[in-house]
Amino acid sequence: MSGTGRTGNGHGRLGSMLSGLAVAVGCVLFLGGFAWGAVVYKPYTVPTESMTPTVHAGDRVLAQRIDGSEVRRGDVVVFTDSGWGDMPMVKRVVGIGGDKIVCCDKGRLTLNGTPLEEPYLQTKGLASGNDFTADVPQGQLFLLGDDRTASLDSRIHLDDPGHGSVPRSAVQARVDAIAWPLSGMIGRPQTFASLPGGVSSPGPLRLQLGAVVAGLILILGGTAYGPIAARFRRSAPNRREKVSTGGH
């Protein structure tokens, strides 16, 4: 009996140690994931319907803080420009410095002579309600909404010195996900993947969420171990007594 007790106590101490370790690691992952996310991402509320159907007015999005030099074609970005009202706006980058954008070829934009398929548009096959041509200066970005019938974007600024574009420095963040209502990640359109520069890499949001979820599981599992182990120890003598009685 004494040997069995010592073995049980040893198992109990090991279990308590492991459960404490699980809780400690879980807290690091859980809090670290939140802290990492707070540093990298910033929430924004989309002000208009110009980016429908990708995001809608009133949606809360998570946007990764980035430098303007990291922006690629196809990115949905948050930017502020004095010529556009000097307030945060959300649009899609369709052209970068050196690009020539022409509309329309059978309802499509052409980028440097290549017609673009834009699956994210609200009205398929309607790249714009009006024809236009824009040469994007170096260091600038040409921005359009996904609902081309409602969006006030680079097209209405074509007579400006930058041909409707804004400087890369105007970009504050790149939208990665819709946080509310829960709609998931915003993918990078493959429309631009074959062009020079390609598309931007996904942000670390999935990894951060994974750390938070893993941390929560470890915390719950570690804290649950104590009560479960105590209940098991209390029931063990009863099981041994029943086995002993059955033997007699």
N, C-alpha and C positions, 0 to 999 in steps of 0.2 A: 504493500500500500504506500509506503513512504517513497519508494522509487517512482511509482505512478504519479504521486503528488508532485515530486520534484520535476518530473517530465512535463506535467501539466503546467506548472508554474513557469518552466522554461519556455514552453510554447506561448504562454500568455504574455511573458515579457517581450518575446520576439514579435508577437502580433501587435502589441502596444507600440513598440518601437517603429515597426513598419507603417502602422496607421498614422503615427505622428509624423513620420517622414512624408507620407502621402499628402497629409494636410499641408505641411510646410511647402512642398513642391507645388501643390495645387494653388496655394495662395500666391506664390511667385508667378506662376503662369497666368492666373486670373487677373491679378492686379497689374502684372507686367503687360499683358495684352491690352488692357484698358489704357494704361499710361502710354504705351507705344501708339495706340490708335489716336489718342488725344494730341500727341505731338505731330503725327503725320497727316491726320485728316481734320477737316473742318466742316460742320454742317451748314447747309444753305437751304433757304426756301426759294423754290422756283417762282418767279413773279408773274409770268405770263404763260399763255398756251402756245407760244411760238415753237417750242420743242416737242409738241405732240407729234407722234405717239410715244416717243422715247421717254419723256417726262412730261407731267402735266402741271398746270398752275396749282400752287399750293403744296406740291410734293416736297418732302424733306430729303435732300440728297447728301451723300457723303463725298466730299471732294478732296483729293490728295493735294496737299500743298506742294507745288513744284515751281521750278524756275521756268521762265518763258522759253529758254533754249531747249527744254525737254519736250516741247509740244510737237506733235506729229499730225499729219493729215488724218482726219476722221475723229480726232479727240473732241469730246464735249467739254468745254472749258468754262470756267467762271472768270470774267474779266471786268475791269472798270476803265472806262476811257472818257475823258472830258467831252469829247465830241459826240458821245452817245448818251449824254445825260449824267455822267459822272456818278453812276450807281452800279452795283454788281449786276451783271447780266450773264445769261447762260446761252451759248450758241455752239454750233459745230464748226470745227476748222475744216474747210474744204480746199484751201490753197495756202501755200507758204511762199516766202520770198523767191522770186524768179519764175513763178508759175504764171501762165496765161489761161484765164478762165473765160469760156465763151458759152453763151446760152442763146438758142437751144438747138440741139440736133435731135430731132424726133422726140422732143420732150426731155432730153437729157443734157446735162452739163458736159462740156468737153474740157479736159484738163491737159494742157500742152498737146492738144490735138487728139487725145484719147477720150472717147465717150465713157462716161461714168455710169455704172449701175448703182443706184442708191436705194437699197432695200428698206432703209429706215424712214423714208419719206411718208408723211401722212397721206398724201395723194400720190399713188404710184404712177410713175411716168410723167409727173409734172414737176420738173426741176425749177421752174419759175413761171410766173404769169406774164413776165415781160422779157424781151431779149436784151442782152447786155454783153459787154466785153470788159474785162478788167485785167490789167497787168499788175501783179503784186510786187511791190518794191522789196528789196532785200531787208531782212529783219522785221518784216510785217506778216500779218495773218489775215486771210480773207475768211469771214465768218457768216454762216447762214443758219437759219432755223430749220427744223425738220418739217414744220408746217409752212411751206413756202407761200401759201395763200394768206397767212396771218402774220408772219414774222416781219418785223422791222429790223433789217440787218444790213450787211455791207452793200446791198443793192441800192439803198436809199442814200448812201454816202458816196456814190460813184464819182460825183463831181468834186469831192474833197481831194487835197493833194495826194493822199495815199491810195486813191482809186477805191475807196470804201474799206480799206484795210486798217488794222490797228497794230501798234508795235507789240512785239513779243513781250516786252516788259509790262504790258497791261494785264497779262494773265496772272491770276492769283492761284488757281487750282484747276485740277482735272477731275471731272465727275466720274466716280467709280461705281457707285451703287445708289439705289433708291432706298432710303431707310424707312420712310413712311409715306404712303402705305407700303408694307413689305412687298417689294417687287424684285429683289435680287440685284445681281450685278449688271452693269452696262458694258456690253462687249465692245471690242475693237472691230470696226467693220473691215472685212477682208477686201473691200473695194479698193483700198489704197495700199494693200500689203505688197503688191508687186512693183510699186513706184519707188523711186529713190528715197531712201530714208525709212521706208516701210511704215509700220504702225507702232505705237508705243507699247511697251510691255505692261502686263497687268500690275496693278499696285499690290501692296502687301496685305490688303484687307482680309482676304481668305485666311492667310496665315495668322493674322491677329485674332480673328474670330475662332480659329482652331485652338489657339492658345487659351482663350477665355473658356471655351467649352471643355477642353481637356482639364483645365484647372478646376472648373466647377465639379466635374465628375470625380476627380481625386479628392476634393474637399468633402463632398458628400459621402464617398466611399470610406474615407479615413474616419470621419466622425461617426459613421454608422457602425464601424467595427466594434467599438466599446460595448454598446448596448447588446449587439448581437452575440458577442463573445460571452458577456455576463449571463445572458439568458441561456446560452448553450451550457455554461458551467453549472448553472442551477438545475438544469434538467438532466445533467449527466448522472448524479447519484440516484435519481429515480429510475433511470434506465438500468443502472447496475443492480439496483434492488430487485427490479422485475426479473432480470436475467437470473439472479441468485435464487429467487423464490421458485422460478420455473425449474431450476436444476434440482431442488429438493423434492 
